Amino acid sequence: MPRLGEWDQGRAREIIAANGTLEGPVLPILHALLNEFGHIPEEAIALVASELNLSRAEIHGTVSFYHDFRRQPAGRHVLKLCRAEACQSMNGPRIARDLLQELGIDWGGTTSDGALTVEGVYCLGLCACAPSALYDGEPMGRVDRERLDTVAREARGP
Amino acid sequence: MIRIFISRDSASVSVGSVRIARLVCEEAAVRGLILETALTGSRGLFWLEPLVEVETPGGRIAYGPISPSDVGSLFDADFLTGAEHPLRLGRLEDQPYLARQQRLTFTRCGIVDPLSVEDYEAHGGYAGLRRALSLEPQAIVNEIKLSGLRGRGGAGFPTGIKWDTVLHAQADRKYIVCNADEGDSGTFGDRMLMEGDPFSLIEGMTIAGLAVGAAKGFIYIRSEYPYAYRTMTDAIALATKAGCLGPSLMGSDQAFTLETRLGAGAYICGEETSLLDSLEGKRGMVRAKPPLPAIAGLFGKPTLINNTLSLATVPWILANGGQVYADFGMGRSRGTLPIQLAGNVTRGGLIELAFGATLREIVEDFGGGTATGRPVKAVQVGGPLGAYFPASMLDLPLDYETLAAEKGLLGHGGIVVFDDSVDLSQQARFAFEFCAAESCGKCTPCRVGAVRGVEVMDRIIAGIEPEKNFEVLEDLCTLMTDASLCAMGGLTPLPVMSALTHFPEDFDKAPQVPAAAE
């Protein structure tokens, strides 16, 4: 995963301008800012609002509605574990609980070394290969305790 | 040169298809063999994946499921000529799982290169659009009406009627929107199609544009599907370059352009009106209807919003005729249904069949029972808002009306299998928990009801005053069903009440014994 940049007002302005002519530009802009900065900082909300001539309340409302638009940076790696029914039927909750316990975090938490964030997600569309996960955007199917341990070890390094 | 085919569908990748491809290429290089690797979507036989198909004079011969340690022995057995090997499956078309299907919507998925317009056309693609370009808009709409196609997103509304409404709405601009926010657990057909045959969706939307008089379309894809988003975005660029999208469709004076849009993690945006609000950049809040999106939709303009699989079926209907499509199916459910079989099942995958197959055929004949080898206890049909049916009801045929009559729904065609270790009271609790997490919050029955539902279920599970709490539960479910603004709150009672109706023993908890004083 690339190192994510610090807040940069100029860069943010460029991103907003590059997407500003789209019909319904708010979500594409927020996604682009998320890609660039790893989260949606408070400064971004004010800037997007003023550049698009919308109120801060409107942008804040949009940002706070969606699970993806995190307000704080995540760990260096992100593991999304599916919590929906197909994965439940294949022992997903047990595997997830064990991993979280091992890492000493809850859903959405980041390990104390800042290496790994574990998030719950409702369905990745890998339901015929349950239980499933997404690790830094790459799909993982037929996940078991061992594979998750390996991922966690790799993420946290030596 | 020898050609091999490997699936880059994200489910295939999730079980190691790309890794196997790399190992095969490395081993070939070591042995001085030159290979051409063609990347395709998946055929949807996921228990056989990762698999490799080899092009031979006798067709594509498949080998799978391959683990990294099998690669050497495949070369030793000369698998590149289609030779015998314990993992040799023969042609996938001859697998009963695939041979028994009627693949119309998924006819090309897993066969073609998803990012080649030429390959798409070589396999029958763009025949529908060519025909549509020669027809009057009303004639295109009539063809869809004749096909009997109903919305594959779950509501099952007749697609042709929706198209007719948008066609006759007067406005300076209209939009086509594809709902690819496939959030139901157990469903993956939209994802497979977008990753394996994206041009069929592009062609379907283009035809829709011609039919209703719209020149602009959006595909709203959930962010949990990064592969589908990339494939669709790339396919749109390729179709534009090939003149199949843009200011002059196939050299005609008709225009149509498409853009992908990424969701941001909100189940509710699969509800069409909240999807439209999300596209506009707002919170994904459900709108009250009327007005229908067909009259006042995206940016207040008449908007045709259809599910991915509805739109991707349109090219087949135009190319082969609405009546041919309508000849499949039963009752008022015409055509084929891409069923997605998932969860605790031996042979999970994509099963496209004419409406009317029974749950038993799907779960037992196709699926081979549970993956754990234990008895099937429940199947949930139609996603998180669908009912749980017991093993004794597996003879139900899959069509919209039959399932509705049994207080269930067909939804987007996902079926999740559970073995006898499942506790249906926990599943009922989860239905409320999910609704509480994903409710848009606009209407009170859903926003508050879901939270109260979790609390009531917790008391029932703990054995606290069960009779009183069952009464509260039923009252709450009635209220949510009758008073919620959309299907999220309105249908959450379906899994809850079906669990209670069909599996009462799971709710019969021992009364809580007060803890002894320390």
Interface residues (C-beta under 8 A of the other chain):
Chain A: L22 E23 G24 P25 V26 L27 P28 L30 H31 E58 G61 T62 F65 Y66 H67 D68 F69 K80 C82 A84 E85 A86 C87 Q88 S89 M90 V121 Y122 C123 L124 G125 L126 C127 A128 C129 A130 S132 L134 G137 E138 P139 M140 G141 R142
Chain B: S10 A11 V13 S14 V15 G44 F46 W47 E49 E182 G183 D184 S185 G186 T187 F188 D190 R191 K216 S223 E224 Y225 P226 Y227 A228 E259 R261 L262 G263 A264 G265 A266 Y267 S278 L279 E280 G281 K282 R283 G284 L298 F299 Q340 L341 A342 G343 N344 V345 G348 G349 L350 A371 Q380 P384 G414 V416 V417 F418 D419 V422 Q427 F430 F434 A437 E438 C440
